[in-house]
Amino acid sequence: MAEGPSAAEALAGKVVLVSGGTGSGKTTLARGLSAVLGWPVVDSDAQLEASTGRTARELREHEGTAELHALEARALLQALGRPDPSIVCAAASAIEDAACRRALSGEGIVAVWLRGQPATLARRMSEGSHRPVYGADPVRVLAEQAGRRDPLFADLAPVEVDVDGQTPAQVERAALDGLAARGVQGL
């Protein structure tokens, strides 16, 4: 009996998008998925630093939020234009860009959306110096962002993974199970 295609063969020519709010664990999950699939990770934070010489935090502080989000959207569109399969780790702000939403609804893209309570994400975002700072009340800011972004992500029919109280290994397992349920074989 012939074996089915491997995970990489099942998604050949495709993209696994990993997105979620600041501090949701996008980079950690993307690296884990990369280890399983053998695909490169294209991370928007790394793209921004390579193209501007600044972290997301520095860009927001020096150029403003609108410019940071425009650069994050451009980074996502560049990553989606790659000819080879990849794990794309994208800033959640990109979902608010109409061109990004159109591109993400294209064939061959499977989205994994990491969801977390604003309090969880606020606590996590304070742990990294590259992450933007959201003032005295980051929980409120993150809740407002979720109010705008959650319905837009939901329109992608993503694999949804709740990160609250989960270890990175548990998040990875839930993402892999969700991808397998979408027909990705060999996971």
ChimeraX commands (.cxc) that place a marker at each C-alpha (Angstrom):
marker #1 position 0.00,0.00,0.00 radius 0.5
marker #1 position 1.44,3.38,-1.00 radius 0.5
marker #1 position 1.97,5.95,1.69 radius 0.5
marker #1 position 0.24,9.32,1.41 radius 0.5
marker #1 position 2.23,12.44,0.70 radius 0.5
marker #1 position 4.46,13.87,3.38 radius 0.5
marker #1 position 3.43,17.09,5.11 radius 0.5
marker #1 position 5.76,19.05,2.86 radius 0.5
marker #1 position 4.39,17.36,-0.27 radius 0.5
marker #1 position 0.79,17.91,0.82 radius 0.5
marker #1 position 1.44,21.65,1.09 radius 0.5
marker #1 position 3.91,21.93,-1.81 radius 0.5
marker #1 position 3.94,25.45,-3.14 radius 0.5
marker #1 position 1.94,26.71,-0.18 radius 0.5
marker #1 position 2.36,28.90,2.84 radius 0.5
marker #1 position 1.57,28.31,6.48 radius 0.5
marker #1 position 0.86,31.73,7.95 radius 0.5
marker #1 position 1.40,32.12,11.69 radius 0.5
marker #1 position -0.13,35.24,13.15 radius 0.5
marker #1 position -1.55,36.58,16.37 radius 0.5
marker #1 position -1.18,39.46,18.75 radius 0.5
marker #1 position 2.07,40.71,20.19 radius 0.5
marker #1 position 3.40,38.12,22.62 radius 0.5
marker #1 position 1.22,35.26,21.34 radius 0.5
marker #1 position 4.22,33.07,20.48 radius 0.5
marker #1 position 4.32,33.45,16.69 radius 0.5
marker #1 position 8.08,33.08,16.32 radius 0.5
marker #1 position 8.28,30.11,18.67 radius 0.5
marker #1 position 5.48,28.30,16.83 radius 0.5
marker #1 position 6.90,29.16,13.41 radius 0.5
marker #1 position 10.25,27.64,14.39 radius 0.5
marker #1 position 8.52,24.49,15.65 radius 0.5
marker #1 position 6.49,24.11,12.45 radius 0.5
marker #1 position 9.63,24.70,10.42 radius 0.5
marker #1 position 11.36,21.84,12.23 radius 0.5
marker #1 position 8.47,19.51,11.35 radius 0.5
marker #1 position 7.95,20.61,7.74 radius 0.5
marker #1 position 11.55,21.45,6.90 radius 0.5
marker #1 position 10.51,24.81,5.46 radius 0.5
marker #1 position 12.20,28.14,6.13 radius 0.5
marker #1 position 10.65,30.70,8.43 radius 0.5
marker #1 position 10.07,34.17,7.04 radius 0.5
marker #1 position 9.53,36.37,10.12 radius 0.5
marker #1 position 8.25,39.92,9.73 radius 0.5
marker #1 position 10.29,41.12,12.72 radius 0.5
marker #1 position 13.49,39.87,11.06 radius 0.5
marker #1 position 12.39,41.32,7.70 radius 0.5
marker #1 position 11.84,44.73,9.31 radius 0.5
marker #1 position 15.20,44.72,11.05 radius 0.5
marker #1 position 16.98,43.61,7.87 radius 0.5
marker #1 position 15.33,46.27,5.70 radius 0.5
marker #1 position 15.33,49.20,8.17 radius 0.5
marker #1 position 17.97,48.39,10.75 radius 0.5
marker #1 position 15.36,48.91,13.48 radius 0.5
marker #1 position 13.16,46.70,15.65 radius 0.5
marker #1 position 9.38,47.05,15.60 radius 0.5
marker #1 position 9.63,48.97,18.87 radius 0.5
marker #1 position 12.18,51.41,17.41 radius 0.5
marker #1 position 10.15,51.87,14.24 radius 0.5
marker #1 position 7.01,52.67,16.21 radius 0.5
marker #1 position 8.91,55.11,18.44 radius 0.5
marker #1 position 10.68,56.90,15.56 radius 0.5
marker #1 position 8.30,56.56,12.61 radius 0.5
marker #1 position 4.93,56.11,14.29 radius 0.5
marker #1 position 2.36,53.33,14.41 radius 0.5
marker #1 position 0.97,53.94,10.90 radius 0.5
marker #1 position 4.40,53.59,9.29 radius 0.5
marker #1 position 5.20,50.49,11.35 radius 0.5
marker #1 position 1.95,48.87,10.22 radius 0.5
marker #1 position 2.59,49.82,6.59 radius 0.5
marker #1 position 6.03,48.20,6.78 radius 0.5
marker #1 position 4.56,45.09,8.43 radius 0.5
marker #1 position 1.96,44.81,5.65 radius 0.5
marker #1 position 4.66,45.19,2.99 radius 0.5
marker #1 position 6.75,42.51,4.72 radius 0.5
marker #1 position 3.80,40.09,4.66 radius 0.5
marker #1 position 3.09,40.70,0.98 radius 0.5
marker #1 position 6.78,40.13,0.15 radius 0.5
marker #1 position 6.81,36.90,2.14 radius 0.5
marker #1 position 3.65,35.64,0.42 radius 0.5
marker #1 position 5.29,36.31,-2.95 radius 0.5
marker #1 position 8.08,33.83,-2.37 radius 0.5
marker #1 position 8.03,30.95,-4.86 radius 0.5
marker #1 position 8.98,28.25,-2.35 radius 0.5
marker #1 position 6.90,26.83,0.50 radius 0.5
marker #1 position 7.50,28.65,3.76 radius 0.5
marker #1 position 6.27,29.35,7.25 radius 0.5
marker #1 position 5.38,33.05,7.31 radius 0.5
marker #1 position 5.33,34.68,10.71 radius 0.5
marker #1 position 3.34,37.91,10.30 radius 0.5
marker #1 position 2.49,40.83,12.53 radius 0.5
marker #1 position -1.18,40.86,13.48 radius 0.5
marker #1 position -1.50,44.43,12.22 radius 0.5
marker #1 position -1.22,43.18,8.63 radius 0.5
marker #1 position -4.75,41.75,8.81 radius 0.5
marker #1 position -6.07,45.33,8.89 radius 0.5
marker #1 position -4.57,46.01,5.44 radius 0.5
marker #1 position -7.01,45.26,2.59 radius 0.5
marker #1 position -4.27,44.11,0.20 radius 0.5
marker #1 position -2.99,41.68,2.83 radius 0.5
marker #1 position -6.48,40.28,3.45 radius 0.5
marker #1 position -6.95,39.70,-0.30 radius 0.5
marker #1 position -3.55,37.98,-0.52 radius 0.5
marker #1 position -4.27,35.82,2.53 radius 0.5
marker #1 position -7.53,34.59,1.06 radius 0.5
marker #1 position -5.65,33.16,-1.91 radius 0.5
marker #1 position -5.29,29.48,-2.60 radius 0.5
marker #1 position -2.42,27.65,-1.00 radius 0.5
marker #1 position -2.34,29.60,2.27 radius 0.5
marker #1 position -3.26,27.97,5.55 radius 0.5
marker #1 position -3.47,30.40,8.46 radius 0.5
marker #1 position -2.75,29.55,12.08 radius 0.5
marker #1 position -4.13,32.24,14.36 radius 0.5
marker #1 position -2.75,32.39,17.89 radius 0.5
marker #1 position -5.31,33.87,20.27 radius 0.5
marker #1 position -4.68,35.06,23.78 radius 0.5
marker #1 position -6.42,37.13,26.39 radius 0.5
marker #1 position -5.17,40.73,26.40 radius 0.5
marker #1 position -3.81,40.31,29.96 radius 0.5
marker #1 position -1.76,37.27,28.88 radius 0.5
marker #1 position -0.36,39.06,25.84 radius 0.5
marker #1 position 0.40,42.23,27.82 radius 0.5
marker #1 position 2.40,40.22,30.34 radius 0.5
marker #1 position 4.32,38.43,27.57 radius 0.5
marker #1 position 5.02,41.55,25.53 radius 0.5
marker #1 position 6.86,43.12,28.44 radius 0.5
marker #1 position 9.38,40.27,28.20 radius 0.5
marker #1 position 10.91,41.37,24.86 radius 0.5
marker #1 position 12.83,44.54,24.07 radius 0.5
marker #1 position 11.93,44.34,20.36 radius 0.5
marker #1 position 8.18,44.61,20.98 radius 0.5
marker #1 position 6.37,47.94,20.85 radius 0.5
marker #1 position 5.23,49.44,24.12 radius 0.5
marker #1 position 1.53,50.27,24.42 radius 0.5
marker #1 position 1.57,52.86,27.19 radius 0.5
marker #1 position 0.25,52.65,30.71 radius 0.5
marker #1 position -2.67,50.35,29.86 radius 0.5
marker #1 position -1.49,47.73,27.33 radius 0.5
marker #1 position -4.39,45.41,28.23 radius 0.5
marker #1 position -6.89,48.02,27.00 radius 0.5
marker #1 position -4.89,48.63,23.80 radius 0.5
marker #1 position -4.63,44.90,23.09 radius 0.5
marker #1 position -8.36,44.44,23.74 radius 0.5
marker #1 position -9.14,47.24,21.27 radius 0.5
marker #1 position -6.83,45.65,18.68 radius 0.5
marker #1 position -8.51,42.27,19.19 radius 0.5
marker #1 position -11.92,43.90,18.71 radius 0.5
marker #1 position -10.84,45.13,15.26 radius 0.5
marker #1 position -8.65,42.21,14.21 radius 0.5
marker #1 position -10.43,39.11,15.54 radius 0.5
marker #1 position -13.31,39.29,13.01 radius 0.5
marker #1 position -10.84,39.85,10.16 radius 0.5
marker #1 position -8.77,36.82,11.17 radius 0.5
marker #1 position -11.94,34.75,11.59 radius 0.5
marker #1 position -12.84,35.49,7.96 radius 0.5
marker #1 position -9.74,33.51,6.93 radius 0.5
marker #1 position -11.18,30.35,8.52 radius 0.5
marker #1 position -7.85,29.77,10.27 radius 0.5
marker #1 position -6.64,27.05,12.54 radius 0.5
marker #1 position -7.32,28.79,15.86 radius 0.5
marker #1 position -5.06,28.06,18.81 radius 0.5
marker #1 position -5.67,29.57,22.23 radius 0.5
marker #1 position -2.35,30.29,23.96 radius 0.5
marker #1 position -3.61,31.14,27.44 radius 0.5
marker #1 position -2.13,28.74,29.99 radius 0.5
marker #1 position -0.51,26.63,27.25 radius 0.5
marker #1 position 3.15,25.71,26.96 radius 0.5
marker #1 position 4.89,26.22,23.61 radius 0.5
marker #1 position 4.78,22.44,23.09 radius 0.5
marker #1 position 1.01,22.40,23.68 radius 0.5
marker #1 position 0.50,25.30,21.26 radius 0.5
marker #1 position 2.60,23.52,18.64 radius 0.5
marker #1 position 0.66,20.27,19.10 radius 0.5
marker #1 position -2.67,22.10,18.73 radius 0.5
marker #1 position -1.43,23.85,15.58 radius 0.5
marker #1 position -0.16,20.60,14.08 radius 0.5
marker #1 position -3.46,18.86,14.90 radius 0.5
marker #1 position -5.36,21.73,13.28 radius 0.5
marker #1 position -3.20,21.59,10.17 radius 0.5
marker #1 position -3.68,17.82,9.97 radius 0.5
marker #1 position -7.45,18.35,10.23 radius 0.5
marker #1 position -7.17,20.64,7.21 radius 0.5
marker #1 position -5.73,17.80,5.19 radius 0.5
marker #1 position -2.05,18.36,5.79 radius 0.5
marker #1 position -0.77,14.82,5.89 radius 0.5
marker #1 position 2.24,13.38,7.65 radius 0.5
marker #1 position 2.17,15.65,10.68 radius 0.5
marker link #1:1,2 radius 0.2
marker link #1:2,3 radius 0.2
marker link #1:3,4 radius 0.2
marker link #1:4,5 radius 0.2
marker link #1:5,6 radius 0.2
marker link #1:6,7 radius 0.2
marker link #1:7,8 radius 0.2
marker link #1:8,9 radius 0.2
marker link #1:9,10 radius 0.2
marker link #1:10,11 radius 0.2
marker link #1:11,12 radius 0.2
marker link #1:12,13 radius 0.2
marker link #1:13,14 radius 0.2
marker link #1:14,15 radius 0.2
marker link #1:15,16 radius 0.2
marker link #1:16,17 radius 0.2
marker link #1:17,18 radius 0.2
marker link #1:18,19 radius 0.2
marker link #1:19,20 radius 0.2
marker link #1:20,21 radius 0.2
marker link #1:21,22 radius 0.2
marker link #1:22,23 radius 0.2
marker link #1:23,24 radius 0.2
marker link #1:24,25 radius 0.2
marker link #1:25,26 radius 0.2
marker link #1:26,27 radius 0.2
marker link #1:27,28 radius 0.2
marker link #1:28,29 radius 0.2
marker link #1:29,30 radius 0.2
marker link #1:30,31 radius 0.2
marker link #1:31,32 radius 0.2
marker link #1:32,33 radius 0.2
marker link #1:33,34 radius 0.2
marker link #1:34,35 radius 0.2
marker link #1:35,36 radius 0.2
marker link #1:36,37 radius 0.2
marker link #1:37,38 radius 0.2
marker link #1:38,39 radius 0.2
marker link #1:39,40 radius 0.2
marker link #1:40,41 radius 0.2
marker link #1:41,42 radius 0.2
marker link #1:42,43 radius 0.2
marker link #1:43,44 radius 0.2
marker link #1:44,45 radius 0.2
marker link #1:45,46 radius 0.2
marker link #1:46,47 radius 0.2
marker link #1:47,48 radius 0.2
marker link #1:48,49 radius 0.2
marker link #1:49,50 radius 0.2
marker link #1:50,51 radius 0.2
marker link #1:51,52 radius 0.2
marker link #1:52,53 radius 0.2
marker link #1:53,54 radius 0.2
marker link #1:54,55 radius 0.2
marker link #1:55,56 radius 0.2
marker link #1:56,57 radius 0.2
marker link #1:57,58 radius 0.2
marker link #1:58,59 radius 0.2
marker link #1:59,60 radius 0.2
marker link #1:60,61 radius 0.2
marker link #1:61,62 radius 0.2
marker link #1:62,63 radius 0.2
marker link #1:63,64 radius 0.2
marker link #1:64,65 radius 0.2
marker link #1:65,66 radius 0.2
marker link #1:66,67 radius 0.2
marker link #1:67,68 radius 0.2
marker link #1:68,69 radius 0.2
marker link #1:69,70 radius 0.2
marker link #1:70,71 radius 0.2
marker link #1:71,72 radius 0.2
marker link #1:72,73 radius 0.2
marker link #1:73,74 radius 0.2
marker link #1:74,75 radius 0.2
marker link #1:75,76 radius 0.2
marker link #1:76,77 radius 0.2
marker link #1:77,78 radius 0.2
marker link #1:78,79 radius 0.2
marker link #1:79,80 radius 0.2
marker link #1:80,81 radius 0.2
marker link #1:81,82 radius 0.2
marker link #1:82,83 radius 0.2
marker link #1:83,84 radius 0.2
marker link #1:84,85 radius 0.2
marker link #1:85,86 radius 0.2
marker link #1:86,87 radius 0.2
marker link #1:87,88 radius 0.2
marker link #1:88,89 radius 0.2
marker link #1:89,90 radius 0.2
marker link #1:90,91 radius 0.2
marker link #1:91,92 radius 0.2
marker link #1:92,93 radius 0.2
marker link #1:93,94 radius 0.2
marker link #1:94,95 radius 0.2
marker link #1:95,96 radius 0.2
marker link #1:96,97 radius 0.2
marker link #1:97,98 radius 0.2
marker link #1:98,99 radius 0.2
marker link #1:99,100 radius 0.2
marker link #1:100,101 radius 0.2
marker link #1:101,102 radius 0.2
marker link #1:102,103 radius 0.2
marker link #1:103,104 radius 0.2
marker link #1:104,105 radius 0.2
marker link #1:105,106 radius 0.2
marker link #1:106,107 radius 0.2
marker link #1:107,108 radius 0.2
marker link #1:108,109 radius 0.2
marker link #1:109,110 radius 0.2
marker link #1:110,111 radius 0.2
marker link #1:111,112 radius 0.2
marker link #1:112,113 radius 0.2
marker link #1:113,114 radius 0.2
marker link #1:114,115 radius 0.2
marker link #1:115,116 radius 0.2
marker link #1:116,117 radius 0.2
marker link #1:117,118 radius 0.2
marker link #1:118,119 radius 0.2
marker link #1:119,120 radius 0.2
marker link #1:120,121 radius 0.2
marker link #1:121,122 radius 0.2
marker link #1:122,123 radius 0.2
marker link #1:123,124 radius 0.2
marker link #1:124,125 radius 0.2
marker link #1:125,126 radius 0.2
marker link #1:126,127 radius 0.2
marker link #1:127,128 radius 0.2
marker link #1:128,129 radius 0.2
marker link #1:129,130 radius 0.2
marker link #1:130,131 radius 0.2
marker link #1:131,132 radius 0.2
marker link #1:132,133 radius 0.2
marker link #1:133,134 radius 0.2
marker link #1:134,135 radius 0.2
marker link #1:135,136 radius 0.2
marker link #1:136,137 radius 0.2
marker link #1:137,138 radius 0.2
marker link #1:138,139 radius 0.2
marker link #1:139,140 radius 0.2
marker link #1:140,141 radius 0.2
marker link #1:141,142 radius 0.2
marker link #1:142,143 radius 0.2
marker link #1:143,144 radius 0.2
marker link #1:144,145 radius 0.2
marker link #1:145,146 radius 0.2
marker link #1:146,147 radius 0.2
marker link #1:147,148 radius 0.2
marker link #1:148,149 radius 0.2
marker link #1:149,150 radius 0.2
marker link #1:150,151 radius 0.2
marker link #1:151,152 radius 0.2
marker link #1:152,153 radius 0.2
marker link #1:153,154 radius 0.2
marker link #1:154,155 radius 0.2
marker link #1:155,156 radius 0.2
marker link #1:156,157 radius 0.2
marker link #1:157,158 radius 0.2
marker link #1:158,159 radius 0.2
marker link #1:159,160 radius 0.2
marker link #1:160,161 radius 0.2
marker link #1:161,162 radius 0.2
marker link #1:162,163 radius 0.2
marker link #1:163,164 radius 0.2
marker link #1:164,165 radius 0.2
marker link #1:165,166 radius 0.2
marker link #1:166,167 radius 0.2
marker link #1:167,168 radius 0.2
marker link #1:168,169 radius 0.2
marker link #1:169,170 radius 0.2
marker link #1:170,171 radius 0.2
marker link #1:171,172 radius 0.2
marker link #1:172,173 radius 0.2
marker link #1:173,174 radius 0.2
marker link #1:174,175 radius 0.2
marker link #1:175,176 radius 0.2
marker link #1:176,177 radius 0.2
marker link #1:177,178 radius 0.2
marker link #1:178,179 radius 0.2
marker link #1:179,180 radius 0.2
marker link #1:180,181 radius 0.2
marker link #1:181,182 radius 0.2
marker link #1:182,183 radius 0.2
marker link #1:183,184 radius 0.2
marker link #1:184,185 radius 0.2
marker link #1:185,186 radius 0.2
marker link #1:186,187 radius 0.2
view
